[in-house]
């Protein structure tokens, strides 16, 4: 177990091998275990289990079925006469319906976007999930949301151009749909989306990090665009995220005491913090660290390397100097000056209630 730097994925993974001590495990249990094992290791989806692949395929099938059902029902009511009442051709009316339904699908996906990133949410433990394991779900849903909203916007622009209604692009109604608000939300989403491209995210991590704050503008103008009635679909997840964010903000306002810092080979350092006896955590737990003297906004996750049972008064993390933030921290601690002046705020720790690693015969730590 060790740290992950902010711009390059340098971390340790623990692989639990199935030499289980329970020799009476039935066939059904082995099948369930196999479904939980990694199914795809290398690919755009990351490390994905068989269960996750099956659920993802079912979710995509549900989206396709919903879209096809919407279009079939809508297109059945469109005739030359009904289209002529609005001064449109049949294909233009169908285009408008398709654009509307794509927007509704995007809204449906948006309802799930914030659940995976609510770190202290009680929803994830109920499902047997952890915040760090759910990041990939946030990424998948985010791609779906912006794909649908981009298609929604493009089709409406084509529709307005075909029907000589380009003035709709600057329309802001106080009641109903506000097109300008939707365009502003779309632009914010596109900027955020572009910054998530892996090559940009790894090379310009700070650009990726700060553009993610555009989600605030995105959500505000999205609500202005669709109105509160349609926004209610995604508000429960967003509400849980905002409560979680507020609680994390309260925790991060209190700075922790840095006991010591130790420089290790290969530009690696170890930070040791004081902690109370009541604070306990499991192996593979993650803690987010913020150092205001480097950046007031950047929080970076690191795996805790100490044991709450063996070291009840100390919490340790190991950080590899890879990105801009960690390099600045390494230089700061390399100077012969007292560490008392370094303010540190933390969030967490977050992790599974139990890893159950004692039921395995062999545990291998692999460095990436």
C-alpha positions as CSV (number, residue, x, y, z in Angstrom):
1,X,0.0,0.0,0.0
2,X,1.4,3.4,-0.9
3,X,0.5,6.8,-2.3
4,X,-0.9,7.9,-5.6
5,X,0.4,11.1,-7.1
6,X,-2.0,13.6,-8.7
7,X,-0.8,13.6,-12.3
8,X,0.6,10.1,-12.8
9,X,-0.9,6.9,-11.7
10,X,1.8,5.6,-9.4
11,X,0.4,3.4,-6.7
12,X,0.3,0.0,-5.2
13,X,-2.4,-2.5,-5.8
14,X,-3.2,-5.4,-3.5
15,X,-4.2,-8.6,-5.2
16,X,-6.0,-11.2,-3.1
17,X,-5.3,-14.7,-4.4
18,X,-7.9,-17.4,-4.0
19,X,-6.1,-19.9,-1.8
20,X,-9.0,-19.6,0.6
21,X,-8.8,-21.3,4.0
22,X,-12.5,-22.3,3.8
23,X,-12.4,-25.6,1.9
24,X,-16.1,-26.1,2.2
25,X,-17.0,-23.2,-0.1
26,X,-19.8,-24.4,-2.4
27,X,-19.9,-24.1,-6.1
28,X,-22.3,-21.2,-6.1
29,X,-19.9,-19.2,-3.9
30,X,-17.1,-19.9,-6.3
31,X,-19.2,-18.7,-9.2
32,X,-20.0,-15.4,-7.4
33,X,-16.3,-14.9,-6.6
34,X,-15.4,-15.4,-10.3
35,X,-17.9,-12.8,-11.3
36,X,-16.3,-10.4,-8.8
37,X,-12.8,-11.0,-10.2
38,X,-11.3,-8.7,-12.8
39,X,-12.8,-9.4,-16.2
40,X,-11.1,-6.5,-18.2
41,X,-7.7,-5.3,-17.0
42,X,-6.4,-3.1,-19.9
43,X,-8.9,-0.9,-21.7
44,X,-10.7,2.4,-21.7
45,X,-13.0,1.2,-18.8
46,X,-10.1,0.5,-16.5
47,X,-10.1,-2.7,-14.3
48,X,-13.6,-4.0,-14.5
49,X,-15.1,-7.1,-13.0
50,X,-17.6,-9.4,-14.8
51,X,-20.4,-8.1,-12.6
52,X,-19.6,-4.5,-13.6
53,X,-19.5,-5.4,-17.3
54,X,-22.9,-7.1,-17.0
55,X,-24.5,-4.2,-15.2
56,X,-23.0,-1.7,-17.6
57,X,-24.4,-3.6,-20.6
58,X,-27.8,-3.9,-19.0
59,X,-27.8,-0.1,-18.3
60,X,-26.8,0.7,-21.9
61,X,-29.5,-1.8,-23.1
62,X,-32.1,0.1,-20.9
63,X,-31.1,3.4,-22.4
64,X,-31.3,2.1,-26.0
65,X,-34.7,0.5,-25.3
66,X,-36.0,3.7,-23.6
67,X,-34.8,5.8,-26.6
68,X,-36.3,3.4,-29.2
69,X,-39.6,3.3,-27.3
70,X,-39.8,7.0,-27.0
71,X,-39.2,7.5,-30.7
72,X,-41.6,4.8,-31.8
73,X,-44.4,6.3,-29.7
74,X,-43.6,9.9,-30.8
75,X,-43.1,9.2,-34.5
76,X,-46.5,7.3,-34.6
77,X,-48.3,10.6,-33.8
78,X,-46.4,12.7,-36.4
79,X,-48.2,13.1,-39.7
80,X,-48.0,15.6,-42.5
81,X,-51.0,17.3,-41.1
82,X,-49.8,17.5,-37.5
83,X,-46.4,18.8,-38.7
84,X,-48.0,21.4,-41.0
85,X,-49.8,22.9,-38.0
86,X,-46.4,24.0,-36.7
87,X,-45.1,25.0,-40.2
88,X,-42.8,22.0,-40.2
89,X,-42.1,19.0,-42.4
90,X,-42.4,15.5,-41.1
91,X,-38.6,14.9,-40.8
92,X,-38.2,18.2,-39.0
93,X,-40.8,17.3,-36.4
94,X,-39.2,13.9,-35.9
95,X,-35.8,15.6,-35.6
96,X,-37.2,17.9,-32.8
97,X,-38.6,14.9,-31.0
98,X,-35.3,13.0,-31.2
99,X,-33.5,16.0,-29.8
100,X,-35.9,16.3,-26.9
101,X,-35.7,12.6,-26.0
102,X,-31.9,12.7,-26.1
103,X,-32.1,15.6,-23.5
104,X,-34.4,13.5,-21.3
105,X,-32.0,10.5,-21.5
106,X,-29.1,12.9,-20.5
107,X,-31.2,14.1,-17.5
108,X,-31.9,10.5,-16.5
109,X,-28.1,9.7,-16.5
110,X,-27.4,12.9,-14.7
111,X,-29.5,11.5,-11.8
112,X,-26.8,8.9,-11.2
113,X,-23.7,11.1,-11.8
114,X,-23.2,12.4,-8.2
115,X,-23.8,9.2,-6.2
116,X,-20.4,7.7,-6.9
117,X,-18.5,10.8,-5.7
118,X,-20.3,11.3,-2.4
119,X,-17.5,9.9,-0.3
120,X,-19.2,9.9,3.1
121,X,-22.6,9.0,1.7
122,X,-24.4,6.1,3.4
123,X,-25.7,4.9,0.1
124,X,-22.4,3.4,-1.1
125,X,-21.8,1.2,2.1
126,X,-25.3,-0.1,1.8
127,X,-24.4,-1.4,-1.7
128,X,-21.1,-2.8,-0.5
129,X,-19.1,-0.1,-2.4
130,X,-16.4,2.3,-1.5
131,X,-15.8,5.9,-2.8
132,X,-12.5,5.1,-4.5
133,X,-14.0,2.0,-6.3
134,X,-16.9,4.1,-7.6
135,X,-14.8,6.7,-9.4
136,X,-15.0,4.7,-12.6
137,X,-18.8,4.7,-12.4
138,X,-18.7,8.5,-12.2
139,X,-16.5,8.6,-15.3
140,X,-18.8,6.3,-17.3
141,X,-22.0,8.1,-16.4
142,X,-20.3,11.5,-17.1
143,X,-19.4,10.4,-20.6
144,X,-23.0,9.3,-21.2
145,X,-24.4,12.5,-19.8
146,X,-22.3,14.8,-22.0
147,X,-22.7,12.5,-25.1
148,X,-26.5,12.8,-24.8
149,X,-26.5,16.5,-24.0
150,X,-24.1,17.2,-26.9
151,X,-26.3,15.3,-29.3
152,X,-29.4,17.1,-27.8
153,X,-27.8,20.5,-28.5
154,X,-26.5,19.7,-32.0
155,X,-29.9,18.3,-33.2
156,X,-31.7,21.4,-31.9
157,X,-29.3,23.7,-33.6
158,X,-29.9,21.8,-36.9
159,X,-33.7,21.9,-36.3
160,X,-33.6,25.7,-35.7
161,X,-31.5,26.2,-38.8
162,X,-33.8,24.1,-40.9
163,X,-36.9,25.8,-39.7
164,X,-35.5,29.4,-39.8
165,X,-35.8,29.7,-36.0
166,X,-32.2,30.7,-35.3
167,X,-33.5,33.4,-32.9
168,X,-34.3,30.5,-30.5
169,X,-30.6,30.3,-29.7
170,X,-30.8,33.6,-27.8
171,X,-34.1,32.9,-26.1
172,X,-34.4,33.1,-22.3
173,X,-37.9,32.6,-21.1
174,X,-38.8,33.3,-17.5
175,X,-41.3,30.4,-17.7
176,X,-40.5,27.2,-19.4
177,X,-37.4,26.3,-21.3
178,X,-34.5,28.8,-21.4
179,X,-32.3,28.1,-24.4
180,X,-29.5,30.5,-23.4
181,X,-29.1,28.8,-20.0
182,X,-28.9,25.4,-21.7
183,X,-26.2,26.7,-24.1
184,X,-24.1,28.1,-21.2
185,X,-24.5,24.8,-19.3
186,X,-23.5,22.9,-22.4
187,X,-20.3,25.0,-23.0
188,X,-19.3,24.5,-19.3
189,X,-19.9,20.8,-19.7
190,X,-17.8,20.6,-22.9
191,X,-14.9,22.4,-21.4
192,X,-15.0,20.1,-18.4
193,X,-15.3,17.1,-20.7
194,X,-12.4,18.0,-22.9
195,X,-10.2,18.4,-19.8
196,X,-10.9,14.8,-18.9
197,X,-9.2,13.4,-22.0
198,X,-6.5,11.1,-20.5
199,X,-3.6,12.8,-22.2
200,X,-4.7,16.2,-21.1
201,X,-5.5,15.0,-17.6
202,X,-2.1,13.4,-17.1
203,X,-0.1,16.2,-18.6
204,X,-2.1,19.1,-17.3
205,X,-3.6,17.8,-14.1
206,X,-4.2,21.2,-12.6
207,X,-6.2,22.2,-15.7
208,X,-8.3,19.1,-15.3
209,X,-8.7,19.7,-11.6
210,X,-9.8,23.3,-11.8
211,X,-12.1,22.9,-14.8
212,X,-14.0,20.4,-12.7
213,X,-15.3,23.3,-10.6
214,X,-17.3,24.2,-13.7
215,X,-19.9,21.7,-12.5
216,X,-21.3,24.4,-10.3
217,X,-22.1,26.6,-13.3
218,X,-23.2,23.6,-15.2
219,X,-25.8,22.6,-12.6
220,X,-27.0,26.2,-12.0
221,X,-27.7,26.9,-15.6
222,X,-29.0,23.4,-16.3
223,X,-31.7,24.1,-13.7
224,X,-32.4,27.4,-15.3
225,X,-32.6,25.6,-18.7
226,X,-35.1,22.8,-17.8
227,X,-36.9,24.3,-14.8
228,X,-37.4,22.8,-11.4
229,X,-39.9,20.2,-12.5
230,X,-37.5,18.4,-14.8
231,X,-34.5,19.1,-12.5
232,X,-36.3,17.1,-9.7
233,X,-35.2,13.9,-11.5
234,X,-31.5,14.5,-10.7
235,X,-31.8,16.6,-7.5
236,X,-31.8,13.7,-5.0
237,X,-28.3,12.6,-6.1
238,X,-27.0,16.2,-6.3
239,X,-28.5,17.0,-2.8
240,X,-26.7,14.0,-1.2
241,X,-23.5,15.2,-2.9
242,X,-23.9,18.7,-1.6
243,X,-24.5,17.5,1.9
244,X,-21.5,15.3,1.7
245,X,-19.4,18.2,0.3
246,X,-20.5,20.4,3.1
247,X,-19.6,17.8,5.8
248,X,-16.2,17.3,4.2
249,X,-15.7,21.1,4.1
250,X,-16.4,21.2,7.9
251,X,-13.8,18.5,8.5
252,X,-11.2,20.1,6.3
253,X,-11.4,23.4,8.2
254,X,-9.5,21.9,11.1
255,X,-5.8,21.5,10.4
256,X,-4.0,18.4,11.7
257,X,-0.6,18.2,13.5
258,X,2.2,17.0,11.4
259,X,4.5,15.0,13.7
260,X,7.4,14.3,11.4
261,X,8.4,14.0,7.8
262,X,11.0,11.6,6.5
263,X,12.8,11.8,3.1
264,X,13.1,8.4,1.4
265,X,15.1,7.3,-1.6
266,X,13.8,8.0,-5.2
267,X,12.3,11.4,-4.2
268,X,9.8,9.8,-1.9
269,X,8.7,11.1,1.5
270,X,6.8,9.9,4.5
271,X,4.4,12.1,6.4
272,X,3.4,11.1,10.0
273,X,0.3,12.8,11.5
274,X,-1.0,12.7,15.1
275,X,-4.4,11.0,15.5
276,X,-6.7,10.0,18.3
277,X,-7.0,6.4,19.6
278,X,-10.7,6.3,18.5
279,X,-9.8,6.8,14.8
280,X,-9.6,3.4,13.2
281,X,-9.3,2.3,9.6
282,X,-8.6,-0.8,7.5
283,X,-5.8,-1.6,5.1
284,X,-6.2,0.1,1.7
285,X,-8.0,3.1,3.4
286,X,-7.5,6.4,1.6
287,X,-7.0,9.9,3.0
288,X,-7.2,13.2,1.1
289,X,-4.5,15.8,1.9
290,X,-4.5,19.5,1.3
291,X,-1.6,21.8,2.0
292,X,-2.8,25.5,1.7
293,X,0.7,26.8,1.2
294,X,1.0,24.8,-2.0
295,X,-2.7,25.1,-3.2
296,X,-5.8,25.9,-1.2
297,X,-8.1,24.0,-3.6
298,X,-6.1,20.9,-4.5
299,X,-6.9,17.7,-2.5
300,X,-4.9,14.5,-3.3
301,X,-5.7,11.0,-2.2
302,X,-3.0,8.8,-0.6
303,X,-3.2,5.2,0.8
304,X,-2.6,5.1,4.5
305,X,0.5,2.9,5.2
306,X,0.3,2.7,9.0
307,X,-2.0,0.4,11.1
308,X,-4.5,1.9,13.5
309,X,-4.1,-1.1,15.7
310,X,-0.3,-1.2,15.8
311,X,0.2,2.6,15.8
312,X,-2.8,4.1,17.7
313,X,-1.3,7.6,18.0
314,X,0.1,8.0,14.5
315,X,-1.1,7.9,10.9
316,X,1.3,7.7,8.0
317,X,1.3,8.1,4.3
318,X,4.0,7.7,1.7
319,X,4.2,10.2,-1.2
320,X,6.1,9.7,-4.4
321,X,7.3,13.0,-6.0
322,X,5.8,12.8,-9.5
323,X,3.5,15.7,-10.3
324,X,3.7,19.5,-9.6
325,X,2.0,19.3,-6.2
326,X,4.1,16.5,-4.8
327,X,7.3,18.0,-6.2
328,X,6.6,21.3,-4.4
329,X,5.9,19.4,-1.2
330,X,9.2,17.4,-1.6
331,X,11.2,20.6,-2.1
332,X,9.5,22.3,0.9
333,X,10.4,19.4,3.2
334,X,13.9,19.1,1.8
335,X,14.9,22.5,3.2
336,X,16.3,22.4,6.8
337,X,13.4,24.2,8.4
338,X,10.9,23.2,11.1
339,X,7.8,21.5,9.9
340,X,5.5,23.2,12.4
341,X,4.9,26.1,9.9
342,X,3.4,23.7,7.4
343,X,-0.4,23.7,7.6
344,X,-2.1,20.4,6.6
345,X,-5.8,19.6,6.3
346,X,-7.2,16.1,5.7
347,X,-10.4,14.4,4.7
348,X,-11.2,10.8,5.6
349,X,-10.0,8.2,5.9
350,X,-12.3,6.4,3.5
351,X,-12.2,2.7,2.9
352,X,-14.1,-0.6,3.2
353,X,-15.3,-1.6,6.6
354,X,-13.3,-4.8,6.3
355,X,-11.0,-6.2,3.6
356,X,-11.3,-9.8,4.8
357,X,-7.7,-10.3,3.7
358,X,-7.0,-12.8,6.4
359,X,-9.1,-15.5,4.7
360,X,-6.6,-15.6,1.9
361,X,-3.4,-17.6,1.9
362,X,-1.3,-15.3,-0.2
363,X,-1.4,-11.5,-0.6
364,X,0.8,-9.8,-3.3
365,X,1.6,-6.1,-3.4
366,X,2.2,-4.9,-7.0
367,X,3.7,-1.6,-7.9
368,X,2.4,0.4,-11.0
